[in-house]
Amino acid sequence: MIFDELRRIEEEGGRAVVLTVVAGARVGAKLLVREDGTTVGDDPGGLAALAPAALRRGRSHTMAHGEETVFADVIAPPPRLFVYGAVDTAEALCKGAKLLGWRTIVADARPLFATRDRVRSADELLVAWPDEAFAQVQPDSGTAIVVLTHDDKFDLPALTAALATEAFYVGALGSRRNQERRRALLLEAGVGDPELERISGPCGLDIGAESPAETAFSMLSEILAARAGRSGGRLKDASARIHAEPLAGKK
């Protein structure tokens, strides 16, 4: 039954996780959890509670669950990168994300900016104000969002909309001074501190980036680190495994 449902979810491009106990007293126990929280299979010991975090992680991995080890086999379409602001860095971001096999979407309310000549690498290009764009894209837990417009009339509604989604990453371009000013405006607009803590701003890792391509590389590096549950930084200074997790020969 689990494998029949798994096949259907994959065919429909849905998202789910199969949780299997691989070490401990209940080796072999298996549960499929769909993105909406419904399940197929037995749920001994509350395996379903592990599903939301596993789905946010977006890739298959092992995890500890009490005295047991559980393999989370995540089934999901490719991650999406949603960029609001069709500036030069948007094209560089899309070009890099496509090398990772991600789907890329760029939106901007300015028709002169949101053109194929400027953003050739986007899989989808939208001419829309932030509220309209977010309603069309519907970012989910497999989506990273970056806001690049440098204009409050776009930045503020775009970030407000982004924080209302399940996106695993929300980034905003801008200096530290501009980030603080924008944060104050979002607080005045009713966005709470816990939500604002989700914003990575200035977004990217500290690699001394200057050009749009270098800036995009910095941002994508931070996005990949966030997806893997890492903070970024030099591998020679890290104590964790080089690779995010042993994936049991899959994905």
ZADO-1210 file (C-alpha; in nm, 4 decimals, padded with zeros to 6 digits):
<atoms>
<atom x="00.0000" y="00.0000" z="00.0000" code="MET" pos="1"/>
<atom x="00.2795" y="00.2440" z="00.0861" code="ILE" pos="2"/>
<atom x="00.4624" y="00.1813" z="-00.2407" code="PHE" pos="3"/>
<atom x="00.1434" y="00.2246" z="-00.4482" code="ASP" pos="4"/>
<atom x="00.0765" y="00.5587" z="-00.2783" code="GLU" pos="5"/>
<atom x="00.4400" y="00.6600" z="-00.3178" code="LEU" pos="6"/>
<atom x="00.4240" y="00.5958" z="-00.6920" code="ARG" pos="7"/>
<atom x="00.1100" y="00.8077" z="-00.7210" code="ARG" pos="8"/>
<atom x="00.2667" y="01.0981" z="-00.5303" code="ILE" pos="9"/>
<atom x="00.5777" y="01.0897" z="-00.7481" code="GLU" pos="10"/>
<atom x="00.3700" y="01.0815" z="-01.0674" code="GLU" pos="11"/>
<atom x="00.1693" y="01.3852" z="-00.9507" code="GLU" pos="12"/>
<atom x="00.4797" y="01.5810" z="-00.8481" code="GLY" pos="13"/>
<atom x="00.3724" y="01.5825" z="-00.4849" code="GLY" pos="14"/>
<atom x="00.5772" y="01.5880" z="-00.1658" code="ARG" pos="15"/>
<atom x="00.5964" y="01.3207" z="00.1036" code="ALA" pos="16"/>
<atom x="00.8425" y="01.1347" z="00.3249" code="VAL" pos="17"/>
<atom x="00.8753" y="00.7650" z="00.4019" code="VAL" pos="18"/>
<atom x="01.0092" y="00.7131" z="00.7560" code="LEU" pos="19"/>
<atom x="01.1754" y="00.3770" z="00.8218" code="THR" pos="20"/>
<atom x="01.3288" y="00.2601" z="01.1497" code="VAL" pos="21"/>
<atom x="01.6720" y="00.1248" z="01.0507" code="VAL" pos="22"/>
<atom x="01.8207" y="00.0693" z="01.3956" code="ALA" pos="23"/>
<atom x="01.6599" y="00.0009" z="01.7326" code="GLY" pos="24"/>
<atom x="01.3874" y="-00.2163" z="01.8772" code="ALA" pos="25"/>
<atom x="01.1397" y="-00.1625" z="01.5930" code="ARG" pos="26"/>
<atom x="01.3628" y="-00.2119" z="01.2887" code="VAL" pos="27"/>
<atom x="01.1540" y="-00.2195" z="00.9726" code="GLY" pos="28"/>
<atom x="00.8646" y="-00.0070" z="01.0997" code="ALA" pos="29"/>
<atom x="00.7624" y="00.2164" z="00.8096" code="LYS" pos="30"/>
<atom x="00.5297" y="00.5150" z="00.7678" code="LEU" pos="31"/>
<atom x="00.4530" y="00.7390" z="00.4698" code="LEU" pos="32"/>
<atom x="00.3563" y="01.0962" z="00.5588" code="VAL" pos="33"/>
<atom x="00.2135" y="01.3264" z="00.2926" code="ARG" pos="34"/>
<atom x="00.2769" y="01.7010" z="00.2944" code="GLU" pos="35"/>
<atom x="-00.0732" y="01.7625" z="00.4319" code="ASP" pos="36"/>
<atom x="00.0037" y="01.5403" z="00.7331" code="GLY" pos="37"/>
<atom x="-00.2058" y="01.2388" z="00.6339" code="THR" pos="38"/>
<atom x="-00.0351" y="00.9019" z="00.6611" code="THR" pos="39"/>
<atom x="-00.0186" y="00.5505" z="00.5193" code="VAL" pos="40"/>
<atom x="00.1135" y="00.2665" z="00.7348" code="GLY" pos="41"/>
<atom x="00.1635" y="00.2108" z="01.1059" code="ASP" pos="42"/>
<atom x="00.2922" y="00.4831" z="01.3362" code="ASP" pos="43"/>
<atom x="00.4598" y="00.3222" z="01.6347" code="PRO" pos="44"/>
<atom x="00.6191" y="00.5699" z="01.8675" code="GLY" pos="45"/>
<atom x="00.5113" y="00.8874" z="01.6916" code="GLY" pos="46"/>
<atom x="00.7135" y="00.8660" z="01.3694" code="LEU" pos="47"/>
<atom x="00.4754" y="01.1157" z="01.2030" code="ALA" pos="48"/>
<atom x="00.6080" y="01.3915" z="01.4289" code="ALA" pos="49"/>
<atom x="00.9404" y="01.3687" z="01.2426" code="LEU" pos="50"/>
<atom x="00.7837" y="01.4412" z="00.9034" code="ALA" pos="51"/>
<atom x="00.7571" y="01.8246" z="00.9005" code="PRO" pos="52"/>
<atom x="01.1272" y="01.8763" z="00.9719" code="ALA" pos="53"/>
<atom x="01.2233" y="01.6063" z="00.7243" code="ALA" pos="54"/>
<atom x="01.0158" y="01.7668" z="00.4504" code="LEU" pos="55"/>
<atom x="01.1655" y="02.1094" z="00.5232" code="ARG" pos="56"/>
<atom x="01.5098" y="01.9518" z="00.4922" code="ARG" pos="57"/>
<atom x="01.4102" y="01.8567" z="00.1395" code="GLY" pos="58"/>
<atom x="01.6463" y="01.5627" z="00.0970" code="ARG" pos="59"/>
<atom x="01.6771" y="01.2070" z="00.2227" code="SER" pos="60"/>
<atom x="01.8728" y="01.1655" z="00.5467" code="HIS" pos="61"/>
<atom x="01.8990" y="00.9719" z="00.8703" code="THR" pos="62"/>
<atom x="01.8004" y="01.1061" z="01.2105" code="MET" pos="63"/>
<atom x="01.7947" y="01.0000" z="01.5724" code="ALA" pos="64"/>
<atom x="01.4573" y="00.9289" z="01.7327" code="HIS" pos="65"/>
<atom x="01.5013" y="00.8361" z="02.0960" code="GLY" pos="66"/>
<atom x="01.7138" y="00.5203" z="02.0976" code="GLU" pos="67"/>
<atom x="01.6301" y="00.4465" z="01.7347" code="GLU" pos="68"/>
<atom x="01.7708" y="00.5609" z="01.4017" code="THR" pos="69"/>
<atom x="01.5205" y="00.6566" z="01.1333" code="VAL" pos="70"/>
<atom x="01.5852" y="00.6941" z="00.7619" code="PHE" pos="71"/>
<atom x="01.3728" y="00.9711" z="00.6096" code="ALA" pos="72"/>
<atom x="01.3313" y="00.9115" z="00.2363" code="ASP" pos="73"/>
<atom x="01.2041" y="01.2451" z="00.1059" code="VAL" pos="74"/>
<atom x="01.0049" y="01.2434" z="-00.2177" code="ILE" pos="75"/>
<atom x="00.9728" y="01.5868" z="-00.3733" code="ALA" pos="76"/>
<atom x="00.9999" y="01.7748" z="-00.7012" code="PRO" pos="77"/>
<atom x="01.3186" y="01.9794" z="-00.7573" code="PRO" pos="78"/>
<atom x="01.3567" y="02.2800" z="-00.5262" code="PRO" pos="79"/>
<atom x="01.2453" y="02.6185" z="-00.6558" code="ARG" pos="80"/>
<atom x="01.4218" y="02.9528" z="-00.6439" code="LEU" pos="81"/>
<atom x="01.1780" y="03.2455" z="-00.6493" code="PHE" pos="82"/>
<atom x="01.3404" y="03.5854" z="-00.7039" code="VAL" pos="83"/>
<atom x="01.1475" y="03.9087" z="-00.6722" code="TYR" pos="84"/>
<atom x="01.3314" y="04.1811" z="-00.8618" code="GLY" pos="85"/>
<atom x="01.4526" y="04.1307" z="-01.2208" code="ALA" pos="86"/>
<atom x="01.7951" y="04.2894" z="-01.1710" code="VAL" pos="87"/>
<atom x="02.1332" y="04.1641" z="-01.2950" code="ASP" pos="88"/>
<atom x="02.1801" y="03.9450" z="-00.9890" code="THR" pos="89"/>
<atom x="01.8493" y="03.7699" z="-01.0646" code="ALA" pos="90"/>
<atom x="01.9864" y="03.6402" z="-01.3936" code="GLU" pos="91"/>
<atom x="02.3059" y="03.5236" z="-01.2249" code="ALA" pos="92"/>
<atom x="02.1037" y="03.3497" z="-00.9503" code="LEU" pos="93"/>
<atom x="01.8864" y="03.1681" z="-01.2029" code="CYS" pos="94"/>
<atom x="02.1848" y="03.0621" z="-01.4096" code="LYS" pos="95"/>
<atom x="02.3538" y="02.9137" z="-01.1028" code="GLY" pos="96"/>
<atom x="02.0373" y="02.7504" z="-00.9670" code="ALA" pos="97"/>
<atom x="01.9700" y="02.5781" z="-01.2991" code="LYS" pos="98"/>
<atom x="02.3122" y="02.4134" z="-01.2731" code="LEU" pos="99"/>
<atom x="02.1832" y="02.2615" z="-00.9474" code="LEU" pos="100"/>
<atom x="01.8738" y="02.1295" z="-01.1251" code="GLY" pos="101"/>
<atom x="01.6396" y="02.3743" z="-00.9537" code="TRP" pos="102"/>
<atom x="01.3364" y="02.5424" z="-01.1091" code="ARG" pos="103"/>
<atom x="01.3698" y="02.9212" z="-01.1243" code="THR" pos="104"/>
<atom x="01.1033" y="03.1926" z="-01.1190" code="ILE" pos="105"/>
<atom x="01.1594" y="03.5685" z="-01.1409" code="VAL" pos="106"/>
<atom x="00.8924" y="03.8333" z="-01.0871" code="ALA" pos="107"/>
<atom x="00.8927" y="04.2127" z="-01.1089" code="ASP" pos="108"/>
<atom x="00.6173" y="04.4699" z="-01.1444" code="ALA" pos="109"/>
<atom x="00.8297" y="04.6724" z="-01.3884" code="ARG" pos="110"/>
<atom x="00.7761" y="04.5522" z="-01.7480" code="PRO" pos="111"/>
<atom x="01.1020" y="04.7083" z="-01.8632" code="LEU" pos="112"/>
<atom x="01.2916" y="04.4936" z="-01.6089" code="PHE" pos="113"/>
<atom x="01.1053" y="04.1628" z="-01.6369" code="ALA" pos="114"/>
<atom x="01.2107" y="04.0776" z="-01.9918" code="THR" pos="115"/>
<atom x="01.3709" y="03.7743" z="-02.1512" code="ARG" pos="116"/>
<atom x="01.6614" y="03.9881" z="-02.2683" code="ASP" pos="117"/>
<atom x="01.7479" y="04.0658" z="-01.9041" code="ARG" pos="118"/>
<atom x="01.6591" y="03.7343" z="-01.7384" code="VAL" pos="119"/>
<atom x="01.7295" y="03.4638" z="-01.9939" code="ARG" pos="120"/>
<atom x="01.7819" y="03.1777" z="-01.7488" code="SER" pos="121"/>
<atom x="01.4518" y="03.1945" z="-01.5576" code="ALA" pos="122"/>
<atom x="01.2158" y="02.9049" z="-01.6199" code="ASP" pos="123"/>
<atom x="00.9250" y="03.1398" z="-01.5520" code="GLU" pos="124"/>
<atom x="00.9077" y="03.5184" z="-01.5742" code="LEU" pos="125"/>
<atom x="00.6180" y="03.7141" z="-01.4221" code="LEU" pos="126"/>
<atom x="00.5256" y="04.0798" z="-01.4578" code="VAL" pos="127"/>
<atom x="00.3343" y="04.1238" z="-01.1340" code="ALA" pos="128"/>
<atom x="00.3267" y="04.3165" z="-00.8083" code="TRP" pos="129"/>
<atom x="00.4414" y="04.1165" z="-00.5050" code="PRO" pos="130"/>
<atom x="00.0965" y="04.0081" z="-00.3834" code="ASP" pos="131"/>
<atom x="00.0010" y="03.8876" z="-00.7304" code="GLU" pos="132"/>
<atom x="00.3330" y="03.7123" z="-00.7862" code="ALA" pos="133"/>
<atom x="00.3222" y="03.5262" z="-00.4550" code="PHE" pos="134"/>
<atom x="-00.0374" y="03.4208" z="-00.5182" code="ALA" pos="135"/>
<atom x="00.0690" y="03.2705" z="-00.8514" code="GLN" pos="136"/>
<atom x="00.3874" y="03.1011" z="-00.7309" code="VAL" pos="137"/>
<atom x="00.2548" y="02.9800" z="-00.3929" code="GLN" pos="138"/>
<atom x="00.5968" y="02.9153" z="-00.2345" code="PRO" pos="139"/>
<atom x="00.6144" y="02.5952" z="-00.0310" code="ASP" pos="140"/>
<atom x="00.8692" y="02.4205" z="00.1905" code="SER" pos="141"/>
<atom x="01.0760" y="02.3384" z="-00.1177" code="GLY" pos="142"/>
<atom x="01.1135" y="02.7039" z="-00.2192" code="THR" pos="143"/>
<atom x="01.3891" y="02.9560" z="-00.1505" code="ALA" pos="144"/>
<atom x="01.2914" y="03.3232" z="-00.1867" code="ILE" pos="145"/>
<atom x="01.5260" y="03.6153" z="-00.2534" code="VAL" pos="146"/>
<atom x="01.4080" y="03.9785" z="-00.2699" code="VAL" pos="147"/>
<atom x="01.6359" y="04.2053" z="-00.4745" code="LEU" pos="148"/>
<atom x="01.4399" y="04.5201" z="-00.5582" code="THR" pos="149"/>
<atom x="01.5940" y="04.7810" z="-00.3244" code="HIS" pos="150"/>
<atom x="01.2630" y="04.9691" z="-00.3225" code="ASP" pos="151"/>
<atom x="01.0254" y="04.9732" z="-00.0247" code="ASP" pos="152"/>
<atom x="00.7130" y="04.9633" z="-00.2356" code="LYS" pos="153"/>
<atom x="00.8292" y="04.6212" z="-00.3606" code="PHE" pos="154"/>
<atom x="01.0530" y="04.4991" z="-00.0767" code="ASP" pos="155"/>
<atom x="00.8044" y="04.5406" z="00.2084" code="LEU" pos="156"/>
<atom x="00.5063" y="04.3580" z="00.0527" code="PRO" pos="157"/>
<atom x="00.7351" y="04.0938" z="-00.0978" code="ALA" pos="158"/>
<atom x="00.9007" y="04.0148" z="00.2364" code="LEU" pos="159"/>
<atom x="00.5664" y="04.0227" z="00.4184" code="THR" pos="160"/>
<atom x="00.4262" y="03.7736" z="00.1679" code="ALA" pos="161"/>
<atom x="00.7398" y="03.5583" z="00.1847" code="ALA" pos="162"/>
<atom x="00.7208" y="03.5314" z="00.5639" code="LEU" pos="163"/>
<atom x="00.3620" y="03.4080" z="00.5372" code="ALA" pos="164"/>
<atom x="00.4796" y="03.1013" z="00.3396" code="THR" pos="165"/>
<atom x="00.6569" y="02.7774" z="00.4290" code="GLU" pos="166"/>
<atom x="00.9647" y="02.8736" z="00.2229" code="ALA" pos="167"/>
<atom x="01.2801" y="02.7198" z="00.3703" code="PHE" pos="168"/>
<atom x="01.4825" y="03.0354" z="00.3001" code="TYR" pos="169"/>
<atom x="01.3956" y="03.4056" z="00.2776" code="VAL" pos="170"/>
<atom x="01.6768" y="03.6402" z="00.1778" code="GLY" pos="171"/>
<atom x="01.6929" y="04.0138" z="00.1144" code="ALA" pos="172"/>
<atom x="01.9613" y="04.2164" z="-00.0575" code="LEU" pos="173"/>
<atom x="02.0794" y="04.5404" z="00.1009" code="GLY" pos="174"/>
<atom x="02.3277" y="04.6982" z="00.3389" code="SER" pos="175"/>
<atom x="02.3085" y="04.6389" z="00.7137" code="ARG" pos="176"/>
<atom x="02.1763" y="04.9910" z="00.7624" code="ARG" pos="177"/>
<atom x="01.9024" y="04.9301" z="00.5060" code="ASN" pos="178"/>
<atom x="01.8183" y="04.5956" z="00.6676" code="GLN" pos="179"/>
<atom x="01.7649" y="04.7666" z="01.0050" code="GLU" pos="180"/>
<atom x="01.5525" y="05.0404" z="00.8487" code="ARG" pos="181"/>
<atom x="01.3432" y="04.7829" z="00.6623" code="ARG" pos="182"/>
<atom x="01.3062" y="04.5716" z="00.9766" code="ARG" pos="183"/>
<atom x="01.1656" y="04.8720" z="01.1644" code="ALA" pos="184"/>
<atom x="00.9123" y="04.9336" z="00.8882" code="LEU" pos="185"/>
<atom x="00.8035" y="04.5685" z="00.8887" code="LEU" pos="186"/>
<atom x="00.7624" y="04.5784" z="01.2664" code="LEU" pos="187"/>
<atom x="00.5430" y="04.8882" z="01.2306" code="GLU" pos="188"/>
<atom x="00.3383" y="04.7009" z="00.9724" code="ALA" pos="189"/>
<atom x="00.2681" y="04.4231" z="01.2239" code="GLY" pos="190"/>
<atom x="00.5272" y="04.1593" z="01.1325" code="VAL" pos="191"/>
<atom x="00.6517" y="03.9959" z="01.4524" code="GLY" pos="192"/>
<atom x="01.0092" y="03.9441" z="01.5677" code="ASP" pos="193"/>
<atom x="00.9992" y="03.5626" z="01.5244" code="PRO" pos="194"/>
<atom x="00.8965" y="03.6044" z="01.1617" code="GLU" pos="195"/>
<atom x="01.1608" y="03.8708" z="01.0979" code="LEU" pos="196"/>
<atom x="01.4301" y="03.6371" z="01.2304" code="GLU" pos="197"/>
<atom x="01.3647" y="03.4187" z="00.9255" code="ARG" pos="198"/>
<atom x="01.5029" y="03.6871" z="00.6934" code="ILE" pos="199"/>
<atom x="01.8661" y="03.6414" z="00.5915" code="SER" pos="200"/>
<atom x="01.9749" y="03.9970" z="00.5302" code="GLY" pos="201"/>
<atom x="02.2168" y="04.0908" z="00.3984" code="PRO" pos="202"/>
<atom x="02.1787" y="03.7531" z="00.2292" code="CYS" pos="203"/>
<atom x="02.4726" y="03.5382" z="00.1286" code="GLY" pos="204"/>
<atom x="02.7985" y="03.4126" z="00.2741" code="LEU" pos="205"/>
<atom x="03.0917" y="03.6423" z="00.3421" code="ASP" pos="206"/>
<atom x="03.3178" y="03.5691" z="00.0432" code="ILE" pos="207"/>
<atom x="03.3988" y="03.9284" z="-00.0551" code="GLY" pos="208"/>
<atom x="03.1592" y="03.9217" z="-00.3518" code="ALA" pos="209"/>
<atom x="03.1542" y="04.2229" z="-00.5842" code="GLU" pos="210"/>
<atom x="03.0057" y="04.1342" z="-00.9249" code="SER" pos="211"/>
<atom x="02.6476" y="04.0083" z="-00.9787" code="PRO" pos="212"/>
<atom x="02.7867" y="03.6603" z="-01.0487" code="ALA" pos="213"/>
<atom x="02.9922" y="03.6578" z="-00.7279" code="GLU" pos="214"/>
<atom x="02.6967" y="03.7929" z="-00.5302" code="THR" pos="215"/>
<atom x="02.4731" y="03.5188" z="-00.6723" code="ALA" pos="216"/>
<atom x="02.7332" y="03.2557" z="-00.5822" code="PHE" pos="217"/>
<atom x="02.7408" y="03.3893" z="-00.2257" code="SER" pos="218"/>
<atom x="02.3607" y="03.3769" z="-00.2000" code="MET" pos="219"/>
<atom x="02.3265" y="03.0291" z="-00.3487" code="LEU" pos="220"/>
<atom x="02.5930" y="02.9009" z="-00.1103" code="SER" pos="221"/>
<atom x="02.3950" y="03.0270" z="00.1879" code="GLU" pos="222"/>
<atom x="02.0726" y="02.8823" z="00.0456" code="ILE" pos="223"/>
<atom x="02.2359" y="02.5402" z="00.0037" code="LEU" pos="224"/>
<atom x="02.3753" y="02.5574" z="00.3577" code="ALA" pos="225"/>
<atom x="02.0332" y="02.6491" z="00.4975" code="ALA" pos="226"/>
<atom x="01.8708" y="02.3604" z="00.3130" code="ARG" pos="227"/>
<atom x="02.1255" y="02.1191" z="00.4578" code="ALA" pos="228"/>
<atom x="02.0937" y="02.2636" z="00.8078" code="GLY" pos="229"/>
<atom x="02.4470" y="02.4058" z="00.8012" code="ARG" pos="230"/>
<atom x="02.5766" y="02.7527" z="00.8846" code="SER" pos="231"/>
<atom x="02.8319" y="02.7751" z="00.6027" code="GLY" pos="232"/>
<atom x="03.1989" y="02.8587" z="00.6559" code="GLY" pos="233"/>
<atom x="03.5319" y="02.6933" z="00.5785" code="ARG" pos="234"/>
<atom x="03.5366" y="02.3126" z="00.5758" code="LEU" pos="235"/>
<atom x="03.8811" y="02.3091" z="00.7397" code="LYS" pos="236"/>
<atom x="03.7280" y="02.4847" z="01.0416" code="ASP" pos="237"/>
<atom x="03.4202" y="02.2609" z="01.0617" code="ALA" pos="238"/>
<atom x="03.3784" y="01.9665" z="01.2964" code="SER" pos="239"/>
<atom x="03.0761" y="01.8118" z="01.1220" code="ALA" pos="240"/>
<atom x="03.0890" y="01.5667" z="00.8314" code="ARG" pos="241"/>
<atom x="03.1872" y="01.7197" z="00.4958" code="ILE" pos="242"/>
<atom x="02.8702" y="01.5865" z="00.3353" code="HIS" pos="243"/>
<atom x="02.5378" y="01.6788" z="00.4926" code="ALA" pos="244"/>
<atom x="02.4305" y="01.3225" z="00.5737" code="GLU" pos="245"/>
<atom x="02.4952" y="00.9676" z="00.4576" code="PRO" pos="246"/>
<atom x="02.1972" y="00.9153" z="00.2252" code="LEU" pos="247"/>
<atom x="02.1901" y="00.5350" z="00.2337" code="ALA" pos="248"/>
<atom x="02.2897" y="00.5202" z="-00.1320" code="GLY" pos="249"/>
<atom x="01.9995" y="00.7330" z="-00.2500" code="LYS" pos="250"/>
<atom x="01.9643" y="01.0899" z="-00.3762" code="LYS" pos="251"/>
</atoms>
